[in-house]
Amino acid sequence: MDNHTSSSVPHIHSSPYRPFLHWLKPTTAIPIVLYIILSALGVSTSSLGSDYLRQDSTKPLGYEFGAPQSIRSDEFLRNTPMQLGVLAAGETISSPLAAEPDLVTQIPNAGFVETIVFFDAAALRLGPFLPDSMLFAGYRLFPLLLLLLFCPRWLQKLGAKPKLAWFGTSLFIFSPATFWWSFLPVTIAGFAIAGSYLVTVAAERWEQSRRLSAVLYAAGGGILLARLVTGYIPWALTIGVPIVLATSVWLVWPKAERRFGLLALAAGSLTSVSVLVLMVWENLPGIKAQLATVYPGQRITTGRALDPGELFGAPVLFKLQSSGTVLVGTNASEISTGFTIALVLAVAMIAMSPNLGRDRDSAAMITLAACCLAWFSWVVVHWGTIGSKIPAANLVDPLRVAQSLGFPAILLLSLVLSRWAAPVGKALPVLIAASCALITAYGGGVTQQTRMPGLRGFEVGLAAFAIGAVVYFMVAHPHRRWPFIIPVLLAASAVAFVNPITIGLGDLRASASAQRMLEEGKKARAANELWATDLWFDDALLDATGTPILGGNQMSGPNREQWLKLDPTAQHEFVWNRGASIIKFAWTVGPDIIIESPQPDVITVTVDPCTLQGRGFNVTYVVSTQPLQGSCLVPEQSLQWFSQNQFVYAVQK
């Protein structure tokens, strides 16, 4: 009876539906279902509800829980308007003064290959057909979905236990720099880990002689990994590269499977290099402009010793959630880091680990540790002129290393803890915990003295005690679950109220001013016309509604031919030859044009609006915070934005 039953019922392993069954597991299904629900509701963590982006701040539109973060202006005044502009226009709208920014923003425009690589942003082109709030939320949440789906799998592939894989993933997400940098670390790691994991699957498929499947997985991984050399390069180097190197070593380490690992790496690398070459060809003018910029293209740095607060101050950053916290010489984004203390703990445990073998998991772990220690040396040793000559590393400011080093360190710690055996006695756990607590107290104390004077000694001590306690229980009881749940809960509580929960797109879509500009944007795009304003917040509104503007973002670098219309002798090229910058206009009367850079990422052009058309710019409307006098200007209906009436003028030819 039993034998008959077992032979007549097909095994799940032989089912043709087996490849799809893992999507029904709770650890996979729950993130996907939540992603779909949150996207459909238009939920994001954007600070687009800032007063700067309100028609009338006393009558805000939309739903927002929590306070917008003014320090995240890069998010709500640059990235969000740019992304909403794609939703409105179906394409990227850039200033004629700026080179095409596709590789920097990771938002494709006309290129076929970049559309494949940046497929998530390409979905924003569906704005004319699907709800904007749904597409925007889906785009913003997608990297987090990737991390939740692939980071635990990748860690387990490299030897982590399931509970520790989720521990590492969760602590990665709830690190201070994740929330204070608008989830940029998650975006970088999400694609890097997903791509790395797909390449490991490709190796398995090759071993199983499933060649077509292997090629597809390797190609998919290669496409995801191609993004690493675009976007924010410093953190791609500190977060993404260690992930890729650890995966590569894991693939080629065992002799018996080395051929399959090499095949997967070769196919993935060939795909990455191929699409990169094609993307470079598609974006050659923008790349040339970026490489030729004064800032940041020609900026070279070197390693230098940072203070302990910059390295180990993360546990005291819960204080940033308190309103009225005063920071000296920095801001909440710049001071925020990952949990670098995880590197100290991981390296100490590796040194004391008696069961470190020569298997592929150990090799991957040591590779990740070596990458972390190499970057750690960049922030604790003064490298001088030698450091400035090290390719790639000389592009990364030590402060950016300090902010991001905790992320690969957390992944490393997950792997180390998975191999850790509970020590006999309490002396070793106490020693390790006390060391981590003292280092935290040192970092917190320096932070208190130099950057956060409102931080109390009691709070520094509390953070140090919490680190010591969780480290002790993790080291002493590695086989239990609760020692790994507590630190995740503590980390989550320290960042829970950093970003608002926003439903919908607020005044950027629901207000009368936004609706007006959506229509004006359609007309301007059809007629190849430009608007120009003297207020960054007005630029953000026009950008978000797909209205072509003369100012705004200059992300990759300048369009030199267009800038020479304003500066024919290139006298001010040192000022306008910048990337990662904002172009602002100020209105005056007379023929003189003044081009200045009050700070590294801002370019200010003071000009008579009536001279712009004579310079070759088809500016047909000008917006001003003050009344203007000019023979070419005809008053139009005012535009209310930033709780002010902005003066609008038609520019006569």
N, C-alpha and C positions, 0 to 999 in steps of 0.2 A: 504494500500500500504506500509506504513512505517513498520507496524507490520509484514507483510509478508516478507519484505526485511530483517528485523532484525532477524527473526526466521529462514530464509533459508540460511543466510550467517553465517558460523561458526565463533564463537568468537575467537579472538586470544588467549584468556586464555585457551580455550579448545583444541587448536591445539597441535598435537603430536610434532610439531617442536618448541614449546615454549622454551624448555631448551636451544635451540641453537640460538634463536633470539637475545639474548643480545649480542652475539658476533658481531652482525651487527651494534651495536651502535658505533658512532664515537670514544667515549672514550675507547672503546675496540679494534675496528678495526684498528684505526690509529697506536697505538703502535705495534700491530701485523704485520701490513703491513710494517712499518718502520723497524722492526726487521728483517723481511725476506729480505728486500732490502739491508739493511746494511750488513747482514750476507753474502748474495750472492756476494756482492762487496768486502768482506773481510775487512770491516772497523772496526778499533779498536782504543783505546786510549793508546795502548802500546808504551813504549819508546824503542822498539826493534831497532829503527833506530839510536841508540846511536853509536858514533864512536867506542866504545868498541866492538860492534858487526858488524863491517864493514870489508870486505876484503880490501877495499881501500876507506878511508873516503873521498878522493878527487873525487871518482866516485861512489857515493852511488846508490844503486839499489832500485827500488820500489818507492812509492809515500808517501810523508810525509808532512803534513802542520803543522807548528809549531815546536818548539824545543823540543827534548827529555829531560826528567828530570833526570839528573845524580843521584839525591838524591833517586830516586826510583829504586835503584839497586836490591832490593828484588823482584821487579816486573820483570825487564828485564834481570837480571842475574840469578835469581832463578826460579820464577814461570813460566815465558814464556818459557825458554829452557826445563823445565820439561814437560810442556804441549805439546810443539812441539815434544818432544821425544816420547810421547805416540802416536802422530799422525804418526811418522815415524816407530815406532816399533810395534804398536798395543798393547803395554803394557808398564807399568812403568819400566824404567831402573834405578836401584839404585846402588850405590857403595856397594861392598861387605863389606866395613867397617861400613856401616850404617844399622840400623834396618829398617824394612819396614815402610814407612812413610804414609801409606794410610789414616789413620784417621786425621793426621795433615794437609796433603795436600788436603784432600777430593777428591782424585783421586783413584778410585778402581783399584785393580790389578787382583787377581784371585778369590777373595771371591764373592759368589753369592749374599749374602745379601747386602754387601757394594756396589755392582754394582747397586742394586735397589735404595739404599738410595742416592748414588752419581750418579744418572742416567745422569745428565748433562755432567759430566766428562767422563762417560762411552762412551758417543757418540764420544769422541776423538779417540776411537779405530777404528773408521771407516776411519781413515786417509789413509790406503792403498787403499780405494775404492772411496773416495770423495775428492774434493780439500781441501788441508790443510788450506788455508786462509779462506775459508768459514766456516769450522768447528771451527777453532780458534776464529774467530769473533763471531760466534753464541754462543760459550761457554762463551766468555767474556761478551757478551751483555745480556745473559739470566737472570741474577739476576736483572738487570735494568728493563727488560720486566716484571718480576714477580712483582717488586715494583709498576710499572705503572699500572698493571692490578689489583692488589689486595689491595694496600695501600688505595686508595680512597674508595674502597668498604668496607674495614675493618673499616676505620674511620667513614663512614656513618652508618655502622652497630652499632657502639658504640655511635651514636648520632650526628656526625658532619654533617653540611650542605654541599651539593656538592661542592660549591665554596671553602669552607674552607678545605674540604678533599683534594682538588687539591692544595690548598695553602700549606698545610702541606707536601704533597708529594713532591711538587716542591722545597720547602725550604730545605727539607731533602736532596734532590739530590744535590742542589747547595750550601751546606755547605762547608766551606774550607776543613775540614778533609776528606770529600768524595773524593775530587779531589786530595789532596796531599797524600792520602793513597790508591790510585789506586782503588777507589770505594769499598773498603772493607766494610764500613758501609752499603752500599747498598746490598752487598752480604748477610750479616748477617740478615738484616731486611727483605730483599726480601723473603727469605725462611721462616723466623719466622712469618711474617704477612700472607703470603699465607697459611701456615699451620694452623694458628689460624683462618683465615677466613673459611677454609674448615671445621673445627670443628664446627663453628657456623652454617654452612649450614647443617651439619649432624644433629644438634639438631632440626632444622626446619623440616628436612625430617622425623625424628622420631615422631615429633608432628603430622605430616601428615600421619603417619602409613606407610611410605615408607621405610621399614626397610632395605631392601637390598641396596638401594641408600644411606641411612644413614650410614650403615656400610662402604660402599666404600668411602664416603666422609671423615669419621672419620679416616679410615685407611690411606687415602692419606694425610690427615693433620698430622697424627702421624709420617708418614715417613718423611715428610718435617721438622717437628719439631725435629726429632732425630738428625739432623745435628748440633743442638745448642751445644751439648757437644763434638763436634769435632772442628777442625779448631782453630781459635783464641779465646780462652776461655775468656780472660778479657772482650772483647767487646761483646761476647755472653751473658755475665752476665749483662753488663750495658745497652745493647740495646735490646737483644732478650728476656731476662727474664721478664722485665717490660711489654713487649707486651703480653707475654703468661699469666702472672698473671692478667692483666687487662681483657683479654678475658675470663679467667676462672671465674672471679667474675661476669662478665656480663652474663655468661651462667647460673650460679646457683642462681643469686640474686632473680628473681621473683618466688614466691612460686608456682604460677600456672604452670610455665614451668620448674621448677627446676628438675623434674624427667627426662625430655628430655635433659636438659643441662648436668646432671650427666651422663646419658647414653652416650652422645657424648664425654664427657671428659674421661669417663672410656674406651671407645673403642679407642679413640685417644691415651690415655696414655698407654694402653695395647700394642698397636701397637708400639709406641715409645720404650717402655721398652723391648719388645720382639726383635725388630731389633737391639737395642743397645747391648743386651746380646749376640746375635748371632754375631754382628760385633766385640765385644770384644773377643769372642772365635776365630774368624777368624784372629784377629790381636793381639793376646795375647803377642807374643814376642816383638812386637813394643811398646805395652803399658807398659810392664814390664821395657823395656829399658828406656822409657821416664820417668816413675816414679822414676827410680833409678838415673837419671842424676843429676849432680851437678848444671847444668844450662840448662833449667829453672825448672826442676822437683822438686828440693828441695828448691826452692826460696819462702820464706814466707815474706809478707810485712804487713804493718799496715797503717791506715789512718793518714794523716798529713795535716796541713794547708798549702795550696798553696797561692801564691800571686795573686792579682786580675788580673794581666796580663794573667796568665795561665787559668783563669776562664772566663774572659769577654773580651779577646782581639780579638775575631774573627772578629768584624767589621773593624779592621784596617789591616787585613791580605791581603787586596787587594794589599798592597805594595809589597807582595811577587812576584807578576807578573812582577814587574819592574826589568829589568836586572841590575845586580850590587848591588842589595840589600844585605847589609852585616848583618849577624846574629852572635850574640856573645853567645857562650856556648850552641848552639842548632842548628837545621836545619829546613828547611821548613816543613818537615813532623812532626817533634816533636812539633813544635810550633803551628801547625794547630789544630783547635778544631771545634766543632759544635757551634751553637748559644745558649750558656748557658743563655744569657740574656732572652731567651724565658721562662725559668723557673721562673725568677723573675716576669715577667709580668703575667704569668699564675697563680702563687700563689697569687699575689696581687688581681687579678680579681676574683679568687675563694673566697678570704676573703671578697670581697665587693659584691659578687653576692647575690641578694635577692631571686633568684628563684632556689636555690640549693635544690633539693628535695631528696627523698629516692628511686627514681626509679633506674633501672638497669644501665642506662646511667650515672647517677651521681655516682653510686657505682664504675663503671669502671674508670671513670675520677679520682675519689679520690684515687683509687688503683694506677693508673699510677702516680699521684702526689706524693703519699707516697713513691713509688719506687724511683722517682727522688730525693725527699728530703733525703731519706736514703743514696743514693749515694752522694748527695751534702754534707752531713755531713762527708763523707769520705775524702773530700778535703778542709774542713774548720775547722775541729776539729782534734786535735792531739789525736789519740786513744791509742797510746802507746802499752803496752803489751796486753791490752784487745783486741785491734783490731787484733793482730797477732793470736789470738785464735778463731776468728770468721770464721767458715768454708766458703769456696767459696770467701768471701770478702777478705780474706788474700792472695788470689791469684792475686788480682788486684792492681797494683801500682796506687797510687793516680793520677799520671800524665795521665794514661790511662783513668781514670774516667773523668778527666777534658777534655780530648780530645773528649770523646764520650757522655757526659751527655747532650749535646745540642740536640742530636737526639731524645731520648724519650721526651725531653722537647718541641720540635717542635710539636710532635704528641699530647702532652697534650694541648698545646696552641690552636691547631685546635679544640679540643673538647670544651675547655673553651670559646673560641670566638663564637662558634656555639650557646651557651646558653646565651650569653651576650646581654643585652638590652641596647640600647643607653641611657646614663645617661642624666638627665635633667641639662642643663647648661654646661659650659666649664671648670669649676674648677677641677673636677675629672680627665677628660682626660689630662688636662695640668699638674696636679700633677703627675700622673702616667708616662706621657711622659718625664717630667723633671727628674724624678727619674731614669728612664732607661737611659736617655742621660748622666746623671752624673756618673752612674755606668760604662757606656761604656767609658766615658772620663777617669775615674780612671784606668780602665783596660788598655786602650790604652796608657795612660801616663806611667804606670809601664812598659809596653812592650817597649816603646820608651827608657826608662832609662836603662833597664836591658838587652834587647835582640836585639833590632832593632834601633841602634843609628841613622841610616839614616832616620828614620821616623820623619817627621816634625810636629811641634805643630799644624800647620794649618790642616794637614791631620787627626790628632787625633780629632780636633774640628769638621772637616767635617763629620767624621764617627759618632761622638756623635750626631751632629745635624740631620744626616740622620736617626739614630735610634729613636731619639726623635720625629721627624716628622712622621715617619711611625707608631710609636706606638700611637701617638695622633690620627691620622686619623682612625686607626683600632678600637681604643676604642670609639671614638666619632661617627664613621659612620660604625658600624658593618654590616649594611644591604646593603651596596653598594659593588660593585665589585672592583673598582679601588684601594681602600686602600690595597687590598691584592695582586694586580698585581704588584704594584710598588716595594714592598720589594723583590719579587721574581726576578724582573728584575735587581735590585741593586745587589742581591746576585749572580745572574748569571754573571753579568759583572765583579765581583770580582774574578771569577775563570775560566772565559771563555778561557783564554790562558794558563792555567796551563799545560794541557796535550796536546801532539800532536794528530792530526788525522792521523792515519796510514792506508794506503790501501795496503793490501798484507803483506808479511812476510819479505820483504827487503832482505838483504844479507844472512839471515838464511835459505833461500831456493833458491834464484835466483843466488847467486854467484857460481863461479867454485869451490871454497873451500867447500862450503856447499854441492854441488852435489857430490864432491869427498868423503866427509865424510858420506854422505848417503849410498854410496856403501860400504865404509869401515865398516860402522856400521852393514850392513847386514852380511858381512863376519865374523865380530867379534862375533855377536850374534850366528851365526850358529856354530862357532868353540869354543864358550864359552871362548873367549879371552878378554883381557882388554887393554885399552890404559891408559896412565898416562901423565899428563902435569904439567908444573910449572907456569901456568898462568891461573887465574880465567876466563879470557875471552875465552881462548881456551877450558876450561872445559865447558863453556856455549855453544860453538859451537858444541862440541861433544855430550853434553847432548841433544841439540836441534835436532840433527840428529840421535838419537837413538843409539849412539856408547857407549858401556859399558866402564866406566872409574873407576879408583881406587879412585880418589878424588871426589870433588863435594859436593853435599848436604848431610848433616847428620841432618835430620829434627826431627825425633822422638828421636833418641839417638843412641848409638853405638851398633854394633854387637860385643859383648865382645870377643867372640871366635876368631873373625878375628883380632881384635886389639891386642890380645895377641901374634899374630904372629910377630907383630912389637915390642911389649913391653912384653916379656915373663914373667917378674917378676911383671908386673902391677905397675911399679915404677911411671909411668906417668899417672895413671888412672884418677887422678884429672884433668888432662889436656884434655884427649880425651873423658871423660865421660860427654859429653854435647849434648844437642839437639839444634835445631834451629841454626845450625852452618854450616860453610863451611870448608871442608878439603882441604888444599893447600899443594902441594909438592914443595920442593926445592931440586935441585940436587947437590950432592957432590961426593967425591971419598973416599972410605974407608969403613970399617965395621960398624962404629958407626952410630947410628940413634938418632937424636935429635927431640923430640916432645915438642912443645911449644904452648902457647896460647897468642898471642900478644894482643888480645882483647876478650871479653866474647864469641863472636859468631864466632871465627876463630881458627882453629887448624892447625898448620903448622908442617909438617913432613919433616925433612931434611935427605935425604938418598941417597945412591949410587944406581942408577937404576939397576945396575947389580946384586944387592943382593935381589931384589924383588921376582924373581922366586924362589930363594932358601928359601924364607920365606913362600912360598906356594901360591903366587899370580901369576896367569897366564898372566902377563903383556908381551905383544908381541910387543908393539910399545910405544915409549916415544917421547914426544914433548918438546922442550926446546927453551927458548928465546935466549940461548947462545950455541955455539958449545960445545959438550961434548967429553970427552975422556974416553973410557972404552973398555975392551977386548970383551965385549959381544955386543957392539953397532955397527950396520952396517948402514951407512947413507942411507936415502931414499930421495925421492923427497920432497923438502921443502913445507911447508903449509903457505900460506899468510893469515894472520888474524890480526886484530887490526892495519892494515896498516904496518905490519912488516912481514918479512920472518921468520917463525918459523922453527927450525931445527927438522926434523923427523928422528928417528932411529928405525930400527928393533932390537929387543932384541933376541939374539941367546940363545938357551938353552945349 
